[in-house]
Amino acid sequence: MYTDNDNRVSEPQSAAISDVDRLWDILVIGAGNAGLCAAITAAEAGCSVLVLEAATRDMRGGNTRHTRNLRAMHEAPTDVLTDAYSFEEYYDDLMRVTRGITNEHLASLTLEKSAELTSWLGARGVRFQPALSGTLNLGRTNAFFLGGGRALLNSLCRHAEGLGVELVYETPVDELVMDDGFCEGVRLESGQMIRAKKVITTAGGFEANLEWLAEGWGDPAKNFLVRGTPYNTGTILKSLLDHGAKPVGELDQCHAVAIDARAPKYDGGIASRIDGVPFGMVLNRDGKRFYDEGEDFWPKRYAIWGRLVAGQPDQIAYAILDSVGVKRFMPSVFTPIQDDTIEGLAGQLGLDPAAARLAVDEFNAACPEGPIDQSVLDGQATSGLTPEKTNWAAPVAVPPYFGFPLRPGITFTYMGVEVNDQAQILMADGKPSANLFAAGEIMAGNVLGQGYLAGIGMTIGAVFGRIAGEEASRLLNRPSIS
Ligand SMILES: Cc1cc2nc3c(=O)[nH]c(=O)nc-3n(C[C@H](O)[C@H](O)[C@H](O)COP(=O)(O)OP(=O)(O)OC[C@H]3O[C@@H](n4cnc5c(N)ncnc54)[C@H](O)[C@@H]3O)c2cc1C
């Protein structure tokens, strides 16, 4: 049997800000992608910038640490992207996944400004891989960071510090100190007050706060695994909302995928994702199939399986494959559970062996003759099942058999604060706050009302991080030079 593992990190230590009495031009809360883009932009405009980060230096960079790419429009091939990815195509893709639940003005702005990102980041030390070839043309739409998100963070932190940005770790901000819609500064967990003229909030969503998630999801939230940082608990988002910032997005909207149930409670990252669903069958706790495993190509479907598993009893499911199916996808970091019989596998997984045997027999009997072709939607569909499997249906019949227990793995939440096109936070009356800005996950719900487009999380953070840094500097009469 497998066990869940709670790997929440220890409580942060004390602050080490060089001058706690200083009135900073700009205070940035959270040193992920959005925060660093904002800090660099403001520092380049000549502002004094303090970045407060809850995590230790080793664990810096929040969810950004786990990323691999961003999605960028371009009219012609670039050094890191092939062909073209027009504004219109990008926009259509976004409208399809969000089903139109987006702020069209901010969505357009995000896409337009995405075109500048690889060169802007490149000029600040971030290196990209040469365009990838292969599956679904990701090399056309998504630019991959050489060395992944951690390398991107290292480059941005180094660049920021070179510009004089003060980056302080292990310093969680507890709350914003507000007076009549104006943010005077922030209070640290230690009780200390830090003051700034402009405050840019880039502290992520509330995906690591299972109690808050439960307000949208109910009890199932307790069984969610958090794929990213344990530090994104939504403290700053909560403080903003408590002080009258206008919320955007629904409480239960988020990006969530099916991950191995043996993954740690926090920070498991991309290696715990199970990509084998299309090449086998998925049973719930009661040994019943509940969704078409072959509905579409996996990159277009993986992001619905977190929600699907969350909807099952006890928020658990099991991917079952045979020795042919198990070779058809990139293995996860976890070794599958293996047995020579379906009954034996079911027993190891904690499923009723008879129920699993029945489900497999019914599934196998409904599969068509002939081989499957995973490179296309091959239409090899079951017949007579509820639900049918509509592509790549092949019997689970060649031992040994393999099983992966699945849990909902939450990536990031969408409910956040509403902003305008200057990244200013809007207050309940619809007017922009005098000195509060937001970028990244904390405002991603302005663009992502639902659904997800791979790579757009980093794009939203970088675009709005830059805008926030520019606008905050401009309001201090320090026009940005970037
Ligand atoms: C496993 C995984 C893979 C992903 N892959 C991709 C990808 O390839 N491409 C993509 O576009 N997106 C990806 N995403 C989503 C992406 O990580 C986010 O959209 C993006 O990193 C958000 O950036 P951010 O700066 O808003 O938040 P973060 O990078 O999470 O940064 C927020 C920071 O705020 C800090 N913080 C939180 N609360 C406080 C507080 N009270 N005081 C001080 N600091 C605080 C946190 O410690 C953290 O460092 C992935 C996410 C995960 C989990």
The ligand as an SDF file (V2000), in Angstrom:
LIG
                    3D

 53 58  0  0  0  0  0  0  0  0999 V2000
    3.9950   21.7010  -11.0900 C   0  0  0  0  0  0  0  0  0  0  0  0
    3.6810   22.9970  -11.7980 C   0  0  0  0  0  0  0  0  0  0  0  0
    4.0690   23.1690  -13.1140 C   0  0  0  0  0  0  0  0  0  0  0  0
    3.7490   24.3330  -13.7910 C   0  0  0  0  0  0  0  0  0  0  0  0
    4.2100   24.5020  -15.0740 N   0  0  0  0  0  0  0  0  0  0  0  0
    3.9270   25.6430  -15.7310 C   0  0  0  0  0  0  0  0  0  0  0  0
    4.4970   25.9070  -17.0150 C   0  0  0  0  0  0  0  0  0  0  0  0
    5.3060   25.1450  -17.5520 O   0  0  0  0  0  0  0  0  0  0  0  0
    4.1270   27.0600  -17.6440 N   0  0  0  0  0  0  0  0  0  0  0  0
    3.2620   27.9630  -17.0570 C   0  0  0  0  0  0  0  0  0  0  0  0
    2.9450   28.9700  -17.6760 O   0  0  0  0  0  0  0  0  0  0  0  0
    2.7800   27.7610  -15.8220 N   0  0  0  0  0  0  0  0  0  0  0  0
    3.0870   26.6350  -15.1440 C   0  0  0  0  0  0  0  0  0  0  0  0
    2.6320   26.4700  -13.8730 N   0  0  0  0  0  0  0  0  0  0  0  0
    1.8620   27.5750  -13.2660 C   0  0  0  0  0  0  0  0  0  0  0  0
    2.8740   28.6510  -12.8400 C   0  0  0  0  0  0  0  0  0  0  0  0
    3.7060   28.0830  -11.8700 O   0  0  0  0  0  0  0  0  0  0  0  0
    2.2320   29.8960  -12.2890 C   0  0  0  0  0  0  0  0  0  0  0  0
    1.2550   30.3910  -13.1440 O   0  0  0  0  0  0  0  0  0  0  0  0
    3.2830   31.0060  -12.0830 C   0  0  0  0  0  0  0  0  0  0  0  0
    4.4940   30.4980  -11.6340 O   0  0  0  0  0  0  0  0  0  0  0  0
    2.7530   31.9900  -11.1020 C   0  0  0  0  0  0  0  0  0  0  0  0
    3.7520   32.9550  -10.8220 O   0  0  0  0  0  0  0  0  0  0  0  0
    3.5230   33.9360   -9.6130 P   0  0  0  0  0  0  0  0  0  0  0  0
    4.7330   34.7850   -9.5510 O   0  0  0  0  0  0  0  0  0  0  0  0
    2.1970   34.5450   -9.6660 O   0  0  0  0  0  0  0  0  0  0  0  0
    3.4520   32.9370   -8.3380 O   0  0  0  0  0  0  0  0  0  0  0  0
    4.6010   32.0830   -7.6400 P   0  0  0  0  0  0  0  0  0  0  0  0
    5.6780   31.7300   -8.5810 O   0  0  0  0  0  0  0  0  0  0  0  0
    3.9270   30.9660   -6.9320 O   0  0  0  0  0  0  0  0  0  0  0  0
    5.2150   33.0970   -6.5930 O   0  0  0  0  0  0  0  0  0  0  0  0
    4.4860   33.5350   -5.4640 C   0  0  0  0  0  0  0  0  0  0  0  0
    5.4850   33.7910   -4.3690 C   0  0  0  0  0  0  0  0  0  0  0  0
    4.8410   34.4790   -3.3000 O   0  0  0  0  0  0  0  0  0  0  0  0
    5.3830   33.9680   -2.0710 C   0  0  0  0  0  0  0  0  0  0  0  0
    4.4210   34.2580   -0.9970 N   0  0  0  0  0  0  0  0  0  0  0  0
    3.1960   33.7190   -0.8240 C   0  0  0  0  0  0  0  0  0  0  0  0
    2.6100   34.2730    0.2620 N   0  0  0  0  0  0  0  0  0  0  0  0
    3.4880   35.1780    0.7590 C   0  0  0  0  0  0  0  0  0  0  0  0
    3.4450   36.0770    1.8640 C   0  0  0  0  0  0  0  0  0  0  0  0
    2.3910   36.1600    2.6760 N   0  0  0  0  0  0  0  0  0  0  0  0
    4.5210   36.8660    2.0810 N   0  0  0  0  0  0  0  0  0  0  0  0
    5.6180   36.8070    1.2620 C   0  0  0  0  0  0  0  0  0  0  0  0
    5.7010   35.9730    0.2000 N   0  0  0  0  0  0  0  0  0  0  0  0
    4.6370   35.1780   -0.0510 C   0  0  0  0  0  0  0  0  0  0  0  0
    5.5590   32.4910   -2.3380 C   0  0  0  0  0  0  0  0  0  0  0  0
    6.4880   31.9080   -1.4550 O   0  0  0  0  0  0  0  0  0  0  0  0
    6.0620   32.5100   -3.7930 C   0  0  0  0  0  0  0  0  0  0  0  0
    7.4600   32.5580   -3.8680 O   0  0  0  0  0  0  0  0  0  0  0  0
    2.9860   25.3370  -13.1480 C   0  0  0  0  0  0  0  0  0  0  0  0
    2.6290   25.1840  -11.8090 C   0  0  0  0  0  0  0  0  0  0  0  0
    2.9870   24.0290  -11.1260 C   0  0  0  0  0  0  0  0  0  0  0  0
    2.6010   23.8870   -9.6830 C   0  0  0  0  0  0  0  0  0  0  0  0
  1  2  1  0
  2  3  1  0
  2 52  2  0
  3  4  2  0
  4  5  1  0
  4 50  1  0
  5  6  2  0
  6  7  1  0
  6 13  1  0
  7  8  2  0
  7  9  1  0
  9 10  1  0
 10 11  2  0
 10 12  1  0
 12 13  2  0
 13 14  1  0
 14 15  1  0
 14 50  1  0
 15 16  1  0
 16 17  1  0
 16 18  1  0
 18 19  1  0
 18 20  1  0
 20 21  1  0
 20 22  1  0
 22 23  1  0
 23 24  1  0
 24 25  2  0
 24 26  1  0
 24 27  1  0
 27 28  1  0
 28 29  2  0
 28 30  1  0
 28 31  1  0
 31 32  1  0
 32 33  1  0
 33 34  1  0
 33 48  1  0
 34 35  1  0
 35 36  1  0
 35 46  1  0
 36 37  1  0
 36 45  1  0
 37 38  2  0
 38 39  1  0
 39 40  1  0
 39 45  2  0
 40 41  1  0
 40 42  2  0
 42 43  1  0
 43 44  2  0
 44 45  1  0
 46 47  1  0
 46 48  1  0
 48 49  1  0
 50 51  2  0
 51 52  1  0
 52 53  1  0
M  END
$$$$
